[in-house]
Amino acid sequence: MIPDGMRFLTTLAVLAVVGEAPVALGSAPAQAGDFAACITDLKHTARKAGVSSAITTQALDITRPDANVLRLSTVQPEFKIPIWDYLGFLVDEQRVADGRAMIDTHDRTLRAAERRFGVDRYVIAAVWGVETDYGREAGKSFLPHALATLACRGSGRSKFWRGELVAALKLADRGDVPLNELYGSWAGAFGQTQFIPSTYQRLAVDFDGDGRRDLVNSVADALGSTANYLKRAGWRSGQPWMIEVKVAPHYHGPQGRNDKAPLSTWAARGVTRADGALLSGGGQAGLLLPAGPSGPGFLVFRNFDAIYAYNHAESYALAISHLADRLAGYPPLRTPWPTDDPGLSRAERLHLQQLLLANGYDIGEADGKIGPVTRAAIAEAERSLGMPPTGRAGQKIYHALGGKSGGR
């Protein structure tokens, strides 16, 4: 969950989710003496803010920056992700099937959160699925070390990172989350639905009634807190979040999440539902055409904006919204993406790497994450097969190397 003013970090987080590695900008780390002095100052700041000496000392018993955090905090995206690759990875059949199983397991909790906060349970589950794959991938950075590294790096956001560090230590000090379980992303988000510490302080709820707000180990607390966040972001109970639509091939009318109009107005502009049903009903919506008028279109409502507030990226909100639809039983997108080389699912990405290894390309261990080494190998394989060397993990190179739809 990324606050205002952190769109660059949002972009990096999106790249990390889909396995696209950025390139380093080469920023120099702080000198050892400067870092030690900064840690001493952070300890003083934490104690002054009311954090106990025991928690402060234990959390900040560090002598050098976190090298991985330094690397990730000084990078820029090098690879633009097509929307069909992004959604193909985040809303594949595996995530849908896993999500439906998790909904069955936690049905009682999800329905209770829906009743209390008014947020659709499928959307709550979709956030959980996209953020951490239903709790499986919550991050491996020790938050106090990561946040101290960022605070001491000397950037213009040091004050922000200091505040997040103090907030994280307060959560441990009050017993919400044990200090040794404060692990998450390099940028400070943690828990099953990835709250940053200050948001955790403001909006986390004790939904399982055990007296603690534990978004790391308690699925109930994580799902209830996510619902609370979306409600506070403006969610309107019982209203839609998104409708897949079609527009004319040469549509040049209004577009944009913020350019909302009644559905009757969109119908008058020639916008039709992708499923063939009449475009009718109340509420106002904006039109998104992420791949242009020849691809899938989406009318997005105020509830889509609440989802957007969670991560400030329209592609992210589209992924959550589409996954929520799939979890609720709706089919895949009816309009194909305007490409002859669709993206790969997670299983297909992993199999593509295995195929590259089998064909002699040294990419290291196959993990399903498509970074620079894998892209270079893909480009070399494309050249050897007489294909344009795009370096992109798409269906064409996957099938050319022997892959079949579905991952094998």
Secondary structure as UniProt FT lines:
FT   TURN            4..5
FT   HELIX           7..18
FT   STRAND          23..24
FT   HELIX           32..48
FT   TURN            49..50
FT   HELIX           53..59
FT   HELIX           67..73
FT   STRAND          75..76
FT   HELIX           83..90
FT   HELIX           93..105
FT   HELIX           107..117
FT   HELIX           121..132
FT   TURN            133..136
FT   STRAND          141..142
FT   HELIX           143..152
FT   TURN            156..157
FT   HELIX           158..173
FT   TURN            174..175
FT   HELIX           179..181
FT   STRAND          183..184
FT   TURN            186..187
FT   TURN            191..194
FT   HELIX           197..203
FT   TURN            215..217
FT   HELIX           219..232
FT   TURN            233..234
FT   TURN            237..238
FT   STRAND          242..246
FT   TURN            249..250
FT   STRAND          256..262
FT   HELIX           263..268
FT   TURN            269..270
FT   STRAND          272..273
FT   TURN            274..275
FT   STRAND          284..288
FT   TURN            290..291
FT   TURN            293..294
FT   STRAND          297..300
FT   HELIX           302..308
FT   TURN            309..311
FT   HELIX           314..327
FT   TURN            328..329
FT   HELIX           346..358
FT   TURN            359..360
FT   HELIX           372..384
FT   TURN            385..386
FT   HELIX           395..400
FT   TURN            401..402
FT   TURN            405..406
//
